[in-house]
Amino acid sequence: MASMEGRVGTTASDESASPERSEPLAELATLVERFRIRAHRHARGHYLAGKRNASMHIGLGTPAVTLSAIVGSAIFATISSAPELWLVISTGTASVVAAVLTALQTFFGFSDLANKHRVAGAAFAAFKRDLDIFAIKLKSVSTEGDETMNEVGEVAERFNKLQQNSPDIPDHYYDQARREQSLDIEGV
């Protein structure tokens, strides 16, 4: 994080080179940089959560489909003959397990949740790119004004709406995104 702050806003040497840059404007630049960093983390966290939910959907769905196919085949194979007890018990158990897996897959809605996380991740990534451009624009402003303040207010409002309309990111994915970000040599 310390390496990012050297790039963010103004430093003491920047202020001496550009005396017209005011303290409130430097604070706005710092605020925009914090939004940028958090938007990047949210995007990555949502992508990680989406991948995990997609894996869970496949992890529950594959055995459910496989067991359902085995049960269906076993039932048709035993219609013409008197089945042995072990085959009846195995088929019944497989049928129950397939039903439970299918119910869990439906209940948890991993596929739908994975899609919501992917959409949220893309929205946060787009927001971060917009903030990249806004940060450059903000550096070219020499004095604070109502227009700049309004734009920063709109940025905060957009960030809030994105958070409200997104599924929760499990803490461990957000923490993983934070760790990855601290190792990022490309500068977020």
PALOMI-537220 format. One line per 4 residues: their letters; for each residue x, z, y of N, C-alpha, C, CB. Coordinates in steps of 0.001 Angstrom, whole numbers, plus 500000, padded with zeros to 6 digits. Each point is the difference from the previous one (the first is absolute). Glycine has a CB too. Example, Ala and Ser with C-alpha at 12.3 -4.5 7.8 and 13.67 -1.06 7.14 Angstrom:
BEGIN
AS> 513190,507800,494310,499110,500000,501190,500900,500000,501200,498108,501246,498827 ~ 501542,498034,502223,500820,500060,501190,499230,500730,501090,501184,497855,499372
END
This chain:
BEGIN
MASM> 500830,500000,498809,499170,500000,501191,500866,500000,501242,498194,501202,498763 ~ 502948,499471,501168,500867,500068,501170,500511,498629,500376,500655,502309,499372 ~ 499591,496838,499613,500510,498664,500315,498943,499159,500708,501522,500132,498016 ~ 497211,500153,501702,498929,499237,500637,499844,500383,501464,498840,499832,497798
EGRV> 501400,501431,502500,499787,500447,501374,500971,499352,500961,499153,502148,499126 ~ 502005,497426,500370,500943,499288,500848,499438,498671,500455,501870,501115,498816 ~ 497221,498318,500351,499399,498724,500336,498717,500173,500805,501003,499040,497938 ~ 498418,502123,502030,498686,500230,500564,500081,500408,501462,499189,500648,497745
GTTA> 499874,498840,503012,499867,500444,501391,501270,499816,500793,498323,501627,499254 ~ 501988,499374,501511,501198,499931,500831,500885,501171,499681,498762,498807,501816 ~ 502509,501000,498337,500958,501085,499857,500537,500306,501383,500616,499329,497619 ~ 500229,501667,502457,500549,500374,501306,500772,498838,500609,500140,502395,499263
SDES> 500589,496856,499913,500763,498873,500543,499071,498881,500460,501915,500586,498492 ~ 496953,499232,500806,499034,498979,500427,499400,500360,501353,499481,499479,497600 ~ 500201,501815,502569,499374,500422,501251,500942,499821,501182,498614,501634,498724 ~ 502671,498568,501049,500932,499815,501115,500150,498524,500330,501222,502087,499339
ASPE> 498635,497060,499634,500104,498561,500240,498711,499459,500602,501617,499800,498097 ~ 497289,500886,501674,498701,499530,500470,499262,501149,500671,499901,498270,498161 ~ 500449,502059,503086,499421,501176,500644,498502,499874,500249,502197,500383,501051 ~ 497244,498386,498943,498575,499870,500276,499143,500373,498780,500544,498201,501662
RSEP> 500063,501966,497194,499263,500381,498794,499674,501491,500086,501150,498185,498614 ~ 497573,502141,501386,499586,501382,500219,499931,500782,498700,498723,499258,501994 ~ 501250,502037,498146,499904,500894,498854,498691,499779,499222,501409,501679,501243 ~ 497429,498206,499415,498770,499741,499232,500075,498708,499191,498729,501230,501747
LAEL> 501909,497758,498789,500128,498740,499278,500898,500167,498774,499660,498740,502150 ~ 501393,502039,497994,500873,500285,498859,499237,500786,498933,502016,500001,501523 ~ 497133,500925,498911,499187,500759,499053,499010,499089,499284,500244,502041,501435 ~ 499187,497001,499282,499093,499033,499380,500736,499172,498948,498645,499906,502120
ATLV> 502563,499676,498207,500790,499228,499047,500291,500817,498751,501016,498715,501891 ~ 499260,502562,498278,500247,500885,498861,498724,500157,499170,501782,501227,501314 ~ 497097,498915,499351,498719,500121,499307,499697,498734,499193,499171,501538,501816 ~ 501038,497311,498779,499758,498728,499306,500917,499891,498785,499306,498903,502173
ERFR> 501932,501537,497965,500927,499969,498859,499524,500915,498881,501889,499494,501562 ~ 497572,501670,498786,499461,500884,498964,498825,499341,499285,500738,502001,501325 ~ 498387,497333,499428,498886,499268,499379,500537,498915,499064,498547,500454,502022 ~ 502486,498851,498419,500596,498929,499207,500530,500535,498663,500603,498787,502124
IRAH> 500119,502318,497946,500573,500601,498800,498894,500468,499056,502026,500709,501315 ~ 496966,499942,499241,498906,500500,499155,499166,498857,499431,499934,502092,501368 ~ 499878,496843,499379,499264,498845,499486,500753,499390,498824,499030,499554,502288 ~ 502284,500378,497834,500816,499484,498903,499868,500883,498763,501605,499019,501663
RHAR> 498435,502295,498530,499851,500930,498880,498626,499869,499347,501592,501571,501126 ~ 497390,498336,499706,498644,499859,499459,499869,498704,499207,499087,501332,501927 ~ 501444,497592,498601,499928,498716,499293,500670,500122,498633,500001,498750,502201 ~ 501206,501795,497769,500735,500129,498744,499288,500955,499051,502142,499529,501211
GHYL> 497358,501594,499297,499274,500948,499165,498764,499382,499366,500841,501825,501448 ~ 498432,497374,499341,498810,499330,499453,500381,498967,498943,498821,500356,502183 ~ 502253,498909,498048,500440,499032,498996,500396,500712,498702,500787,498454,501836 ~ 499921,502667,498270,500384,500762,498810,498769,500528,499262,502153,500637,501127
AGKR> 496901,499912,499616,498775,500526,499380,499191,498870,499369,499949,501881,501676 ~ 500004,496973,498983,499274,498856,499448,500603,499529,498692,499380,499329,502303 ~ 501944,500624,497641,500678,499596,498753,499690,500982,498880,501841,498925,501332 ~ 498195,502344,498980,499725,501013,498978,498560,499914,499495,501712,501484,501062
NASM> 497347,498323,499835,498603,499884,499587,499765,498742,499170,499322,501252,502051 ~ 501346,497659,498292,499881,498777,499202,500560,500237,498599,500177,498583,502089 ~ 500927,502143,497822,500584,500332,498689,499059,500883,499186,502298,499825,500992 ~ 497081,501133,499672,499052,500874,499302,498793,499211,499494,500743,501924,501435
HIGL> 498793,497128,499355,498874,499160,499586,500364,499235,498725,499240,499777,502410 ~ 501944,499647,497587,500454,499249,498825,500264,500949,498832,501012,498239,501498 ~ 499557,502925,498812,500304,500976,498953,498772,500524,499280,501975,500624,501306 ~ 496928,499509,499386,498752,500425,499353,499241,498812,499419,499869,501936,501580
GTPA> 500185,496944,499104,499216,498836,499584,500507,499334,498738,499466,499666,502357 ~ 501856,500242,497502,500565,499308,498837,499633,500686,498683,501881,499232,501448 ~ 498329,502077,498423,499587,500613,498731,498483,499987,499801,502021,501442,500131 ~ 497223,498652,500948,498533,499973,499860,499543,498654,499437,499770,501614,501930
VTLS> 500767,497307,498597,499632,498662,499510,500495,499809,498573,500086,499086,502346 ~ 501139,501351,497389,500572,499845,498655,499184,500777,498970,502286,499698,501009 ~ 497401,501541,499291,499216,500809,499062,498597,499437,499810,501320,502008,500678 ~ 498081,497504,500381,498661,499405,499890,500040,498775,499083,499418,500832,502320
AIVG> 501620,498359,497805,500124,498818,499135,500206,500413,498545,500963,498693,501922 ~ 499853,502338,497840,500243,500469,498635,498721,500562,499396,502391,500505,500585 ~ 496891,500289,500180,498750,500582,499515,498994,498901,499662,500414,502062,501387 ~ 499472,496957,499513,499067,498898,499742,500358,499245,498739,499615,499798,502435
SAIF> 501663,499940,497370,500438,499287,498789,499768,500844,498761,501716,498775,501340 ~ 498582,502504,498736,499826,500884,498846,498535,500110,499609,502032,501279,500690 ~ 497092,498762,500285,498565,500093,499695,499527,498744,499289,499651,501476,501997 ~ 500752,497357,498489,499590,498755,499342,500610,499879,498606,499792,498914,502245
ATIS> 501426,501576,497561,500642,499928,498691,499315,500905,498984,502153,499467,501132 ~ 497263,501621,499329,499399,500960,499068,498504,499778,499777,501717,501622,500728 ~ 497682,497452,499981,498557,499775,499836,499671,499561,498572,499833,499380,502434 ~ 500993,499777,496985,499695,499450,498687,500447,500892,498846,500191,497766,501017
SAPE> 500557,503271,499269,500466,500866,498916,499757,501461,500347,501737,498299,499369 ~ 498358,502516,499612,499873,501448,500225,501358,500497,500488,498183,500270,498193 ~ 501910,500159,503081,501299,500407,500534,500454,501347,499435,499485,498724,502086 ~ 501812,501434,497876,500564,501271,499574,499852,501006,501142,501642,498832,498440
LWLV> 498376,502422,501228,499785,501072,500980,501057,499974,501107,498956,501391,498194 ~ 502306,498394,501466,501065,499990,501009,499783,498883,501010,501590,500961,498323 ~ 497868,497893,501201,499757,498876,500903,498843,500317,500954,500853,498399,498241 ~ 498136,502264,501265,498868,500390,500847,500466,501000,501070,498388,499618,498067
ISTG> 502394,501358,501524,500492,501010,500944,500933,499362,501033,499801,501773,498213 ~ 501102,497364,501325,500935,499329,500924,499260,499129,500994,501751,500022,498230 ~ 497278,499229,501277,499236,499115,500877,499198,500811,501006,499869,498286,498173 ~ 499520,502800,501380,499235,500855,500911,500885,500637,501053,498390,500443,498170
TASV> 502777,500034,501426,500944,500619,500935,500487,498971,501023,500717,501639,498213 ~ 499645,497179,501310,500464,498939,500907,498899,499606,500976,501564,499159,498224 ~ 497208,500817,501296,498865,499660,500866,499822,501040,501102,498886,498845,498072 ~ 501230,502437,501575,499856,501075,500981,501147,499955,501014,498811,501422,498280
VAAV> 502417,498385,501243,501156,499928,500896,499849,498817,500963,501466,501055,498221 ~ 498105,497794,501270,499798,498825,500861,498953,500287,501067,500624,498490,498095 ~ 498300,502188,501512,498947,500338,500965,500515,500973,501057,498269,499631,498221 ~ 502526,501349,501359,500544,500975,500947,500955,499317,500975,499770,501825,498276
LTAL> 501116,497317,501217,500935,499287,500875,499263,499112,501004,501702,500041,498161 ~ 497275,499285,501370,499211,499148,500894,499291,500837,501061,499682,498344,498136 ~ 499778,502806,501459,499339,500891,500956,500987,500534,501030,498341,500630,498239 ~ 502852,499753,501303,501016,500488,500936,500426,498909,500978,500795,501612,498258
QTFF> 499367,497193,501222,500392,498882,500859,498935,499754,501067,501293,498966,498095 ~ 497461,501100,501507,498905,499814,500957,499919,501167,500978,498745,498677,498284 ~ 501357,502544,501203,499880,501189,500835,501080,500059,501073,498981,501184,498069 ~ 502263,498612,501533,501106,500098,500958,500101,498780,500912,501205,501404,498347
GFSD> 498271,497466,501240,499997,498802,500840,501393,499587,500454,497739,500639,500751 ~ 503228,499386,498339,501373,499695,500362,500158,498604,500606,500723,501527,498184 ~ 498544,497521,501294,500108,498631,500515,499541,499924,501452,499633,499111,497684 ~ 499234,501501,502600,499475,500004,501368,500924,500766,500942,497670,499845,499091
LANK> 502826,501283,500443,500905,500803,500816,501315,499263,500252,498957,502083,499071 ~ 501541,497216,499919,501228,499212,500168,499796,498942,501089,500616,500382,497567 ~ 498230,498972,502404,499706,498985,501014,499905,500618,501395,498787,498654,498266 ~ 500572,502505,501848,499893,500670,501305,501373,500373,500543,497752,500883,499345
HRVA> 503128,499587,499776,501357,500343,500437,500771,498747,500432,499988,501980,498439 ~ 499840,496923,500843,500688,498758,500387,499520,499520,501366,500250,499378,497576 ~ 498452,500687,502650,499442,499587,501291,500510,500918,501114,497939,499096,498841 ~ 502061,502215,500908,500494,500949,501004,501485,499790,500259,498259,501657,499290
GAAF> 502507,498109,499661,501430,499748,500160,500257,498773,500848,500405,501064,497798 ~ 498831,497886,501961,500153,498777,500798,499602,500245,501452,499552,498614,497955 ~ 499402,502176,502266,499571,500302,501373,501061,500809,500736,497603,499957,499256 ~ 502979,501040,500079,501057,500787,500638,501258,499159,500234,499083,502066,498906
AAFK> 501231,497032,500176,501166,499132,500185,499791,499071,501201,500478,500100,497518 ~ 498319,499364,502620,499696,499146,501156,500072,500808,501291,498530,498548,498560 ~ 500956,502678,501395,500055,500879,501161,501445,500296,500385,497802,501009,499335 ~ 503037,499221,499672,501413,500269,500258,500663,498797,500665,500065,501558,498027
RDLD> 499606,497235,501503,500573,498796,500626,499528,499864,501443,500090,498870,497755 ~ 498650,501449,502499,499503,499972,501380,500727,501033,500859,497752,499226,499174 ~ 502543,501931,500233,500736,501029,500732,501442,499571,500269,498541,501746,498951 ~ 502050,497490,500141,501343,499457,500238,500004,499181,501290,500461,499945,497509
IFAI> 498547,499204,502621,499892,499135,501184,499696,500838,501235,499205,498084,498563 ~ 499880,502884,501297,499645,500853,501132,501202,500807,500476,497650,500132,499144 ~ 503189,500348,499919,501187,500775,500376,500961,499144,500825,499753,501399,497916 ~ 500388,497345,501714,500854,499088,500776,499411,499797,501390,500746,498836,497886
KLKS> 497947,500968,502172,499325,499822,501286,500164,501246,500873,498340,498445,498914 ~ 501535,502711,500467,500098,501259,500735,501391,500192,500599,498271,500980,498484 ~ 502765,498533,500832,501360,500120,500520,500203,499160,501261,500802,500423,497673 ~ 498392,498536,502487,500161,499145,501176,499227,500520,501214,500322,498070,498462
VSTE> 498846,502935,501347,499226,500574,501097,500901,500965,500756,497808,499755,498721 ~ 502231,500110,502595,500909,500847,500773,499317,501241,500575,501292,497958,500548 ~ 497412,502010,499618,499283,501169,500506,498716,500166,499210,500985,499701,502309 ~ 498598,501543,497553,498755,500223,499268,498818,499590,500873,501052,501895,498691
GDET> 497912,497714,500669,498798,499622,500720,498791,500250,499143,501264,498293,501288 ~ 497575,501550,499316,498767,500240,499259,499871,499045,498825,498922,500819,502093 ~ 501511,497937,498078,499882,499016,498922,500817,500423,498779,499641,498191,501708 ~ 501584,502265,498532,500866,500443,498901,499396,501220,499316,502027,499104,501201
MNEV> 497475,501832,499580,499368,501195,499434,498779,499625,499168,500819,501352,501949 ~ 498385,497700,498542,498825,499549,499253,500405,499364,498679,498779,499642,502153 ~ 502286,499552,497871,500460,499351,498775,500476,501023,498975,500647,497990,501338 ~ 500062,503024,499101,500452,501044,499083,498793,500767,499464,502201,500197,501242
GEVA> 496808,500040,499595,498759,500636,499540,499301,499159,498948,499757,501084,502228 ~ 500242,497600,497948,499404,499102,499008,500786,500030,498688,499154,498533,501858 ~ 502164,501577,498259,500846,500100,498811,499618,501256,499215,501893,498773,501175 ~ 497992,502349,499513,499637,501262,499343,498611,499901,499367,501429,501266,501645
ERFN> 497652,498122,499058,498638,499841,499474,499998,499118,498751,499076,500277,502326 ~ 501686,498642,497703,500075,499101,498840,500608,500731,498804,500226,498005,501534 ~ 500818,502782,498713,500632,500764,498929,498997,500976,499390,502242,499780,501138 ~ 497001,500909,499720,498991,500949,499515,498947,499310,499150,500384,501400,502023
KLQQ> 499154,497434,498404,498985,499274,499227,500543,499539,498654,498949,499256,502137 ~ 502297,500293,497860,500607,499599,498733,500058,501181,499035,501354,498252,501198 ~ 499031,502902,499306,500065,501180,499142,498611,500410,499503,502040,500752,501248 ~ 496957,499175,499615,498643,500393,499613,499422,499059,498951,499667,500974,502274
NSPD> 500668,497744,497813,499405,499005,499113,500821,499748,498742,498996,498962,501998 ~ 502048,501808,497789,500876,499806,498849,499812,501126,499001,501656,498792,501440 ~ 498537,500894,497282,499972,501104,499027,501202,500911,500217,498787,498546,498323 ~ 501090,502679,501229,501112,500945,500129,501181,499528,499167,498388,501893,500399
IPDH> 502793,498285,500165,501219,499706,499257,500425,501300,499329,500715,498123,501607 ~ 499457,501865,497078,500519,501219,499369,501336,500398,500636,498835,499396,497833 ~ 501354,501891,502340,501187,500506,500697,501303,499468,499430,498715,502031,500523 ~ 501372,497864,498152,501276,499575,499419,500328,498546,500346,499643,501630,498138
YYDQ> 499347,497530,502098,500285,498620,500416,500425,499959,501472,498333,499139,498304 ~ 501038,501682,502520,500406,500070,501411,501430,500535,500097,497591,500369,500720 ~ 502703,500667,498481,501353,500561,500001,501021,498983,499495,499031,502284,499642 ~ 500580,496949,499349,500899,498953,499505,500251,498952,501082,499162,500382,497657
ARRE> 499789,499247,503066,500156,499034,501096,500933,500561,501070,497691,499086,499549 ~ 502190,502206,500740,500874,500636,500989,501455,499964,499527,498100,501496,500732 ~ 502128,498820,497986,501370,499961,499463,500567,498580,500060,499460,501940,498482 ~ 499742,497087,501116,500452,498613,500046,500325,499591,501433,498610,499475,497973
QSLD> 500584,500987,502954,500200,499665,501401,501311,500582,500518,497518,499922,500321 ~ 502818,501271,499243,501245,500614,500469,501218,499265,499451,498835,502211,500143 ~ 501000,497085,498751,501100,499235,499410,500013,498545,500470,499894,501501,498013 ~ 499103,498113,502748,499838,498613,500426,501107,499619,500982,497504,500167,499661
IEGV> 503308,498887,499953,501105,499558,500869,499574,498849,500914,501631,500718,498235 ~ 497165,498768,501545,499515,498900,500830,499311,500483,501265,499742,498654,497945 ~ 500058,502627,502185,499408,500536,501224,498489,500023,500001,501975,499192,501158 ~ 497443,501153,497715,498550,500107,499818,499416,498655,500190,499946,502355,500776
END
